[in-house]
Amino acid sequence: MPNTAWVDLGTGRIEIAPTAPQLVRRFLGGRGMNMFYLRRTLRAAGDPRSVDPFGPHNPLIFGAGLLTGTIAPNAARFNVSAKSPETLGLGDANCGGFFAAAMRQAGFDRLIILGRSSQPGYLVLEDGTVAWREGDGLWGTDTWRAQEELRARHGPGTVSAVIGPAGENRVRMAAVITGRKNAAARGGLGAVMGSKNLKAIVARGGPPLAVADRGRLRKARIDQTKKLQASRVVQVLGRVGTPFLYEVSNRLGAIRTRNSQENFFAETLDAAEIEKYSDRMLACTSCVVHCRHRNTLGGEGPEYSTIGLLGANLGIAPTEQVIALNNQVNDLGLDASSTGTILAWAMELWQRGLIGEELTGGPLVWGDYERVRGLIDDIAHRRGFGDLLAESTQARPMLPDAAGDYLIAIKDLPQSDPHDVRYFKSFALGLAVASRGADHLRNRPTLDILPLPKEVRRAVFGVESNPDPTGYEGKAAMVAWHDDMFAVADCLGICKFVIRGFNSPHLLGYAELAELVGAAVGIEMTEDELRQAGGLVVDLERQINLEFGRTRADDTLPKRYFDDPMPARATRGHRIDRVRFEAMLDEYYAARGWDAEGRLPAARLAELNELEMHDAAIGAER
Amino acid sequence: MKITVHLGEPLWRAVQQRYVELELPAGALVANALEALTRRYPTLVREMEDQEVPWVCFVGDDQAERASPLSEGATLHLLWPLSGG
């Protein structure tokens, strides 16, 4: 069974215990189990609202997916969770690469880190043990240099998850990085790691993971790989990666440009241009897609989100400059989405005269690459105006009152992706209700963009849905379907690029995932039981948000999305109607079984509370 | 009349160029342009018929259908409508 390690960096106390099987069946692993422990630990510390995100009582949780490290297709992923310093609410970020498989092979599927070390250092996981090491010479290094140094110290086969200068300096949009660019980026969890004086977690691998039925798992892997490799979407992702998504959003007029004042940008950021700087494609553990570029400027990427947010959103068109900024944020350990959104916010405030040179230390002009490059470095090191921007959305009280009107964020999380959601109303609803804030990877119904027949939509989603992309009614159950499916993927540690509903109706659904769980773990689940596990995680996250004081009023959108029509191209004139949006929210709450204020039924809350009784590992003292 | 066809990812790879010029009779529709395109580049047929992701087209800045009219100098964009990444 999976092992969880509790590590108190203040006292040096380490406890290792198997995870209760009842919890595994209900929450699976990865994101779901992280959320279980996040709620439990925050509540044990008192009122979650009063827990200092940089204090010793904020748990920093690294959790591998239930299938991560097995040969299941694309089973590479892990989640990092904590109270977010960026949103002061639920913090959770999902990441690929090789770290999580090595963590499991070293004997751990989950680390729950509390306290704060008096000196910088790092944790080493090896042969079922956890050890603390002094961080001499590591503090201050960038994310890649730190990983190279740790490989030199601990030998080949060492895989690390690290923070860069941004995490060390508690920048509220700091990421945890593994490899050149794999990032648990959202919510500033790298800053939580920095606040604990924890530079890195090193995993020393080990023998292959034991699985319940090796032959059955191998057959599932072969069958599913064939199916996935026949997908044109998988083939294209393997050839050019996510940059191909830019072109169509741009043509449609749905690329966030200059802080969403505009909605299309330059063709210099099309995939065909990005590809000129790609020297090969790379994969994560057990991946059959290999969507990651190694770029010729010395890094990996950029992904579609980074192209949009460090390119179009800042008015920067030259391909090489955008790739260079991508590499810079990865080396410094910053979330590219938050960084691009916050910089664009500042640029619009400058454009409107709401802030001036006395605050910014110089002009903030759209497209000024050198200025952006300098500011990114200043953010990571908290210098000058960068120190204020390092506060991310929490900088709002330090700015003029009107500044909030131009901030593209929900629940204080800057929007993750470059897609302007004023046209596709289901995308807008998804962002508004996503548990961690404005993020498309919780529930984006990407297939709503396709002209699919109604019967195909019904077969994929299992619910009726309105095929009009700009419609408000008949979208909520489809978004709820994606909530559950994506939660299951995150709990299993499977990349969404092989999950049905994320860009293609032909990928892995509940039946295939249930087969993988049975073969790998020996837990036989029906398709419905698997979906229910996803639904339980979504409900748990809702409850965590309620305990942070979130309400229906927080399930909303940036002011601009309601008030300003999209200015050009096929989306011209579209915005979100407030009254129809509220009706869509009603429909969504009903689809989820929540009340009109977005609260769980009493029986569901009791069920969540009872599940805490199964966790023997925590003990009375916690 | 002369029009330009912009082939998006991954369609352009079947013809190894992103922009193609077509000569069409006056009054031609998008459907006529597609016929002319696949006649000139038979390698595009498989790509165009793939139903996993049905492509969409734009004439200039506006979303279009097979029955949409074309005009002299128009640009017809053929793209995969995906947004998850």
Interface residues (C-beta under 8 A of the other chain):
Chain A: S231 R232 V233 Q235 V236 R239 V240 T242 F244 L245 E247 V248 S249 R251 L252 G253 A254 D270 A271 A272 E303 Y304 S305 D417 H419 F424 F427 H440 R444 T446 I449 L450 P451 L452 K496 F502 N503 S504 P505 H506 A568 R569 A570 R572
Chain B: G8 E9 P10 W12 R13 R18 D50 E52 V53 P54 V56 F58 D61 D62 Q63 H77 L79 W80 P81 L82 S83 G84 G85
